[in-house]
């Protein structure tokens, strides 16, 4: 469904608040760079619903079925990377703080006062921004395969950078699917491989729903421009769980460890053999740590009022 949040249209999927007398605590899921709400594995979402939570997913701005910002033009990511390395300010059409305001706007539109906030990759960065901007709204922060964004942290492996800089051979659907399938395979979990057919099916579903690479580029620019977040993580007061794959070739484990180090009281869990994706085996490992964390950090009051 489409809702109005932070003055833009956002596509949202909501599992529902429950019934009167049995209001479900909310869990807001924030997906990563260029990824749509359908990228959350159904088993992950269903496990949260079965555990008694109201699960809200949404397409970040500039991707999926949410508002696109094509009027802002295509960013020059090479120039932005050069400026970043020279420690010069990077300008972006919108910021991760804006994207955090979108997330809070989704909660506002659904009349949810407080929620657990779960983010993966760029979504983890946005979740961190939500916890910085509005600590009273965040019951618990869960940052998965993400980073503090601090300078000097390890970068993606060379083969990953090569894959990221590649392009589909043509604009034909089969070539677009093949390109993204190869990319996801390169960043995937070595201990939890995904069948080729399943990977192609998942990529195809995303492309058929919405294919918008320009939005991914602008989201990338927002990440690069987010220079102050490492220093601001110390202001997070919400209980925090950091989950990260020890075999992540895109955002190395040290990035998750640095995130946890900068947030007071944060718990860091490294998962052996996990890369930068969410295959079934990884989902089970994540839930093993996530569900007890959610149960331990329950809201003091009902997050919504059922009418």
C-alpha atoms as one frame of an Amber mdcrd trajectory, in Angstrom:
protein
   0.000   0.000   0.000   1.081   3.574  -0.611   1.302   5.966   2.325   2.422
   9.567   2.690   5.508   9.814   4.875   7.912  12.730   5.253   5.994  14.449
   2.429   6.729  11.731  -0.143   4.939   8.573  -1.269   6.327   5.402   0.296
   5.337   1.831  -0.558   4.686  -0.159   2.639   3.783  -3.717   3.622   2.306
  -4.049   7.116   1.480  -7.386   8.777  -1.055  -5.623  11.008  -1.328  -4.335
  14.590  -3.155  -7.298  16.103  -6.508  -7.124  17.820  -7.846  -5.069  20.705
  -6.293  -6.254  23.943  -3.424  -7.966  22.100  -1.481  -5.191  20.378   1.669
  -6.431  18.677   4.987  -4.638  19.287   6.213  -3.166  16.005   9.348  -4.173
  14.115  10.386  -1.821  11.315  12.572  -3.454   8.645  14.848  -1.210   6.538
  16.419  -2.771   3.445  19.823  -2.037   1.938  21.237  -0.235  -1.090  19.072
  -0.590  -4.180  17.015  -3.353  -2.589  13.234  -3.439  -2.346  10.991  -4.531
   0.509  10.512  -7.920  -1.193  14.216  -8.614  -0.544  13.343  -9.466   3.063
  13.120 -13.281   3.031   9.554 -14.486   3.662  10.838 -16.917   6.316  12.443
 -14.014   8.207   9.268 -11.925   8.116   7.032 -14.867   9.024   9.205 -15.835
  11.991   8.748 -12.344  13.415   4.987 -12.450  12.826   4.772 -15.906  14.426
   6.689 -14.558  17.429   3.963 -11.970  17.977   5.328  -8.869  16.225   3.797
  -6.374  13.834   6.226  -6.316  10.905   6.490  -3.240   8.681   8.551  -3.260
   5.492   8.905  -0.426   3.005  10.720   0.589  -0.158  13.323   3.243   0.596
  13.014   6.462  -1.368  14.295   6.297  -4.956  13.797   2.533  -5.231  11.002
   0.049  -5.761   7.500   1.553  -5.765   8.339   4.526  -3.551   8.984   8.067
  -4.827  11.835   8.300  -7.348  14.071  11.372  -7.538  15.060  11.293 -11.211
  14.736  15.080 -11.414  17.976  15.209  -9.369  19.933  13.682 -12.249  22.574
  10.958 -12.342  25.384  11.430  -9.807  29.077  11.231 -10.667  30.111   8.508
  -8.236  33.747   8.493  -9.402  34.111  12.194  -8.588  32.317  11.657  -5.264
  34.739   8.856  -4.376  37.720  11.099  -5.197  36.347  13.882  -3.012  35.729
  11.407  -0.194  39.327  10.162  -0.319  40.565  13.763  -0.317  38.352  14.422
   2.734  36.364  17.020   0.824  32.622  17.414   1.469  30.374  15.361  -0.801
  27.004  16.797  -1.807  24.014  14.532  -2.389  20.398  15.233  -3.458  19.226
  13.728  -0.171  20.913  12.298   2.897  20.714   9.201   5.065  19.154  11.527
   7.636  16.399  12.261   5.111  15.951   8.524   4.621  15.750   8.070   8.405
  13.036  10.732   8.429  11.203   8.647   5.830  11.346   5.660   8.182  10.038
   7.720  11.078   7.366   9.099   8.755   6.217   5.549   8.048   5.787   4.990
  11.784   3.905   8.286  12.061   1.561   7.396   9.203   0.791   4.052  10.848
   0.367   5.732  14.266   3.168   3.706  15.810   4.828   5.463  18.724   7.765
   3.098  19.246   9.305   0.223  17.313  12.262  -2.090  17.096  14.288  -0.902
  14.088  16.128  -3.521  12.018  18.349  -2.534   9.118  20.644  -4.435   6.769
  23.650  -2.905   5.008  22.637   0.669   4.035  19.432  -0.039   5.954  21.578
  -0.526   9.058  23.075   2.915   8.503  19.591   4.395   8.170  18.504   2.537
  11.318  21.481   4.046  13.150  20.354   7.466  11.953  16.828   6.779  13.234
  18.214   5.872  16.678  20.365   9.022  16.714  17.547  11.330  15.612  14.708
   9.930  17.710  15.886   7.706  20.590  12.465   7.715  22.265  10.963   6.010
  19.212  13.445   3.114  19.103  12.819   0.191  21.466  15.832  -1.646  20.132
  18.301  -1.129  17.282  19.476  -4.106  15.223  22.231  -3.316  12.711  22.974
  -6.210  10.315  25.920  -6.448   7.866  26.338  -2.680   8.138  29.005  -0.166
   9.097  29.727   2.896  11.200  31.044   4.588   8.069  34.288   5.514   9.816
  37.346   6.234   7.688  40.104   3.664   7.652  37.877   0.598   7.870  38.580
  -2.311   5.487  37.013  -1.996   2.054  35.312  -4.522  -0.203  37.471  -7.221
  -1.753  38.868  -6.479  -5.255  36.612  -9.030  -6.955  33.595  -7.410  -5.345
  34.618  -3.910  -6.468  35.107  -5.256  -9.997  31.621  -6.763  -9.955  30.109
  -3.558  -8.557  31.717  -1.470 -11.298  30.404  -3.801 -13.996  27.250  -3.331
 -16.025  24.737  -5.605 -17.747  25.822  -6.556 -21.302  22.671  -5.001 -22.688
  19.273  -3.648 -21.652  17.673  -7.007 -22.375  16.029  -8.616 -19.355  18.156
 -11.773 -19.519  21.397  -9.762 -19.417  20.202  -7.593 -16.539  19.206 -10.679
 -14.549  22.530 -12.383 -15.331  24.517  -9.352 -14.164  22.773  -9.021 -10.808
  22.833 -12.773 -10.241  26.615 -12.726 -10.724  26.952  -9.763  -8.353  24.862
 -11.409  -5.625  26.878 -14.585  -6.017  30.152 -12.677  -5.519  28.942 -11.035
  -2.291  27.066 -14.111  -1.051  27.713 -16.339   1.951  30.334 -19.027   1.215
  28.926 -21.366   3.865  25.320 -20.889   2.702  25.277 -20.995  -1.114  22.057
 -20.302  -2.991  20.993 -22.476  -5.920  21.528 -20.770  -9.281  17.884 -21.139
 -10.305  16.652 -19.723  -7.001  19.005 -16.750  -7.259  17.867 -15.968 -10.823
  14.221 -16.249  -9.777  14.720 -13.811  -6.907  16.588 -11.310  -9.101  13.936
 -11.565 -11.811  11.141 -10.877  -9.317  12.856  -7.698  -8.167  13.516  -6.417
 -11.694   9.966  -7.123 -12.830   8.600  -5.240  -9.825  10.851  -2.230 -10.361
  14.205  -1.672 -12.086  15.731   1.687 -11.180  19.565   1.726 -11.126  19.678
   5.548 -11.070  18.046   5.435  -7.646  20.720   3.048  -6.394  23.401   5.495
  -7.566  21.802   8.381  -5.670  21.482   6.200  -2.564  25.199   5.407  -2.891
  25.949   9.121  -2.950  23.916   9.567   0.245  26.082   6.914   1.928  29.320
   8.573   0.811  28.082  11.992   1.955  27.188  10.787   5.472  30.445  11.936
   7.059  29.451  12.685  10.675  27.663   9.474  11.668  30.759   7.746  13.157
  31.089  10.492  15.751  27.339  10.607  16.416  26.911   6.898  17.195  27.953
   7.584  20.786  24.624   9.366  21.265  22.591   6.199  20.664  20.912   5.098
  23.898  18.675   2.308  22.581  19.638  -1.305  23.329  21.661  -2.355  20.288
  22.469  -5.664  18.623  25.049  -5.778  15.823  24.969  -8.896  13.642  27.649
  -9.363  10.999  29.028 -12.099   8.799  32.648 -13.031   9.393  32.977 -13.834
   5.681  31.381 -10.630   4.362  33.339  -9.648   1.217  31.486  -6.345   0.664
  31.302  -4.850   4.167  34.008  -6.677   6.149  33.380  -7.844   9.702  35.585
  -5.063  11.093  32.915  -2.576   9.970  30.307  -4.226  12.188  32.792  -4.486
  15.049  33.517  -0.757  14.784  29.794   0.007  14.861  29.359  -1.963  18.080
  32.429  -0.328  19.635  30.990   3.140  19.053  27.557   2.426  20.601  27.513
   2.123  24.388  26.423  -1.323  25.541  25.999  -2.724  22.035  26.280  -6.490
  21.637  28.302  -7.777  18.662  27.652 -11.214  17.174  29.791 -12.564  14.342
  28.353 -15.332  12.183  30.795 -17.780  10.617  30.452 -18.303   6.876  27.972
 -15.446   6.418  28.589 -13.024   3.579  26.474 -10.099   2.443  23.147 -11.765
   1.757  20.200 -13.436   3.481  19.984 -17.095   2.387  17.924 -19.532   4.510
  20.870 -20.722   6.622  21.878 -17.163   7.476  18.274 -16.253   8.291  18.148
 -19.028  10.888  21.366 -17.812  12.503  20.097 -14.234  12.584  16.800 -15.259
  14.163  18.646 -17.250  16.832  20.077 -13.984  18.132  17.405 -11.529  17.029
  14.320 -13.105  18.595  15.786 -13.313  22.148  16.989  -9.707  21.818  13.495
  -8.541  20.854  11.921 -10.551  23.673  14.327  -9.118  26.241  13.738  -5.536
  25.111   9.959  -5.239  25.200   8.213  -1.857  24.947   7.139  -0.349  28.252
   3.829   0.635  26.720   1.714  -0.375  23.755   3.146   1.104  20.549  -0.273
   1.749  18.997  -3.816   2.256  20.100  -6.259  -0.026  18.323  -9.487   1.682
  17.375
